[in-house]
């Protein structure tokens, strides 16, 4: 009777060990999936950062263009002032 009880305990312990092993395997698999997902997210952020750098460069170009336009308007304005003075 004691041997039977010990066998039953061993069988239950084997089942517990098997279940724990399966659980550990599943957890490892989930963490691997999470790691891959974080890698994808990191890559996406790197792409977004590059895009923002491009946008920043474009805005600088636009700012320079506006500065050029402002200078042209100043020249035009001065020219109109000269014309106004001639006709005044």
C-alpha positions as CSV (number, residue, x, y, z in Angstrom):
1,X,0.0,0.0,0.0
2,X,2.8,2.4,0.8
3,X,4.5,1.6,-2.5
4,X,1.3,2.3,-4.4
5,X,0.9,5.6,-2.6
6,X,4.6,6.5,-3.4
7,X,4.0,5.6,-7.1
8,X,0.9,7.8,-7.2
9,X,2.9,10.7,-5.6
10,X,5.7,10.1,-8.2
11,X,3.2,10.1,-11.1
12,X,1.6,13.3,-9.8
13,X,5.0,14.9,-9.3
14,X,5.9,13.9,-12.9
15,X,2.8,15.5,-14.2
16,X,3.5,18.7,-12.2
17,X,7.1,18.7,-13.5
18,X,5.8,18.2,-17.1
19,X,3.2,21.0,-16.6
20,X,5.9,23.4,-15.2
21,X,8.2,22.5,-18.1
22,X,5.4,23.3,-20.6
23,X,4.6,26.5,-18.8
24,X,8.3,27.6,-18.9
25,X,8.5,26.7,-22.6
26,X,5.3,28.8,-23.3
27,X,6.7,31.7,-21.2
28,X,10.0,31.6,-23.1
29,X,8.1,31.5,-26.4
30,X,6.1,34.5,-25.4
31,X,9.2,36.4,-24.3
32,X,10.8,35.6,-27.6
33,X,7.7,37.0,-29.4
34,X,7.8,40.1,-27.3
35,X,11.6,40.6,-28.0
36,X,10.9,40.3,-31.8
37,X,8.0,42.7,-31.5
38,X,10.2,45.2,-29.6
39,X,12.9,44.9,-32.3
40,X,10.2,45.7,-34.9
41,X,9.1,48.7,-32.9
42,X,12.7,49.9,-32.5
43,X,13.2,49.6,-36.3
44,X,9.9,51.5,-36.8
45,X,11.1,54.3,-34.5
46,X,14.4,54.5,-36.3
47,X,12.4,54.9,-39.6
48,X,10.3,57.6,-38.0
49,X,13.4,59.4,-36.7
50,X,14.9,59.4,-40.2
51,X,11.7,60.7,-41.6
52,X,11.6,63.5,-39.0
53,X,15.2,64.4,-39.9
54,X,14.1,64.6,-43.6
55,X,11.2,66.8,-42.6
56,X,13.5,69.0,-40.5
57,X,15.8,69.5,-43.5
58,X,12.9,70.3,-45.7
59,X,11.6,72.9,-43.2
60,X,15.1,74.5,-43.1
61,X,15.0,74.7,-46.9
62,X,11.6,76.3,-46.7
63,X,12.8,78.8,-44.1
64,X,15.7,79.7,-46.4
65,X,13.3,80.1,-49.3
66,X,11.1,82.4,-47.3
67,X,14.1,84.5,-46.3
68,X,14.9,84.9,-49.9
69,X,11.4,85.9,-50.7
70,X,11.4,88.4,-47.8
71,X,14.5,89.9,-49.2
72,X,13.0,90.2,-52.6
73,X,9.9,91.9,-51.1
74,X,12.1,94.3,-49.3
75,X,13.8,95.2,-52.6
76,X,10.4,95.6,-54.3
77,X,9.2,97.7,-51.5
78,X,12.2,100.0,-51.7
79,X,11.7,100.2,-55.4
80,X,8.1,101.3,-55.0
81,X,9.2,103.8,-52.4
82,X,11.7,105.3,-54.9
83,X,9.0,105.4,-57.6
84,X,6.5,107.0,-55.1
85,X,9.2,109.7,-54.3
86,X,9.7,110.5,-58.0
87,X,6.0,111.1,-58.5
88,X,5.4,112.9,-55.3
